[in-house]
Amino acid sequence: MKSITAQFGQTIFDISLQELGSIEGVFDLLEANPGLQLDMAVSVGTNVKKPTPVIDLRVAEYYSRNGITPVSDVVE
């Protein structure tokens, strides 16, 4: 199983969108990563196991191709 490294301010929803192309993959990510929780930011540098398959390849490829890293955590 491949993994990615969480960036500052990313939530499990951000990672699901970035890597799986849809937030529908959130529960797959949580199942593959028992230490993560739905209601918290993922710690910077955390290796997040990426389950397959990708839900929407077009979206995942768009983020990858354009170097976009979604971050939705509100930093004050």
C-alpha positions in Angstrom: 0.0 0.0 0.0 1.4 3.4 -1.0 1.5 6.3 1.4 1.8 10.1 1.3 3.1 12.6 3.8 0.6 15.0 5.3 1.3 18.7 4.9 0.6 21.5 7.3 -3.1 22.1 8.0 -4.4 19.1 6.0 -7.4 17.1 7.2 -8.4 13.6 6.3 -10.9 15.2 3.9 -8.1 17.1 2.1 -6.0 14.0 1.7 -9.0 12.0 0.4 -9.7 14.7 -2.2 -6.1 15.0 -3.2 -5.2 11.3 -3.4 -8.5 9.6 -4.1 -10.3 12.3 -6.1 -13.3 12.5 -3.8 -14.2 12.9 -0.1 -16.1 9.7 -0.5 -12.7 8.0 0.3 -12.5 9.4 3.8 -13.7 6.2 5.4 -11.3 4.1 3.3 -8.5 6.3 4.6 -9.6 6.0 8.2 -9.9 2.2 7.8 -6.3 2.0 6.4 -5.0 4.5 9.1 -6.5 3.6 12.5 -4.6 6.4 14.3 -6.4 9.1 12.3 -9.7 10.7 13.3 -12.4 12.3 11.2 -12.6 15.5 13.3 -8.9 16.5 13.5 -6.1 17.8 11.3 -3.5 15.3 10.4 -0.1 16.0 12.0 2.5 17.4 9.6 4.7 14.7 8.3 2.3 11.8 9.2 2.6 9.0 6.6 -0.9 8.3 5.5 -1.5 4.9 3.8 -3.3 5.4 0.6 -5.9 2.6 -0.2 -6.7 1.8 -3.8 -8.5 2.3 -6.1 -8.8 6.0 -6.7 -12.5 7.0 -6.7 -12.2 9.8 -9.3 -9.0 9.6 -11.3 -9.6 12.9 -13.1 -9.8 14.9 -9.9 -6.7 13.2 -8.3 -4.7 13.7 -11.5 -5.8 17.4 -11.7 -4.4 18.0 -8.2 -1.2 16.1 -9.0 -0.6 17.7 -12.4 -1.1 21.2 -11.1 0.8 20.8 -7.8 -2.3 21.5 -5.7 -2.3 20.5 -2.1 -5.7 21.1 -0.5 -5.6 22.5 3.0 -8.8 23.3 4.8 -7.6 23.7 8.4 -8.3 27.2 9.7 -5.1 28.6 11.2 -5.4 31.6 13.4 
